[in-house]
Amino acid sequence: MSSYHLNRFLFDLKMHEQLFNKALANVKEAMNQYDLTPEEKDALAAGDPRKLRPLGAHGMLALYIMRLHPEFRTNVYWTQK
């Protein structure tokens, strides 16, 4: 299993506002353009970075899934690139 697509999705979630907005509306639909395993999709849908690390997600990139949680969206950290 390669973690490339998982990390690519998380990186794109950080860097591309269009993907971020698509994921806000429907994270499962946003994941469809990436070659993710069912386990990776489940972990991303759960929105918990602790579920992503065992699947090969980079520690810092895994945190960007938190941007999809309403209580974390206004944190100034997430607006930095």
C-alpha angles and dihedrals in degrees: 000000000000121000093203096103093044092052091042091055092049092047092048090048087057099043107033118064092194092060091043091054091046090051091049089056096042121350093189092056091047090054093055094084090061127073096240129162119239089252091054091048092050092049092048092047089052089058093216116131090203089067092051099054096068088053092058103267114152110251096239095042092049089064092063091074084073089070087077092063111092094223092057100042096088095050109119090223092071094056092060118094 
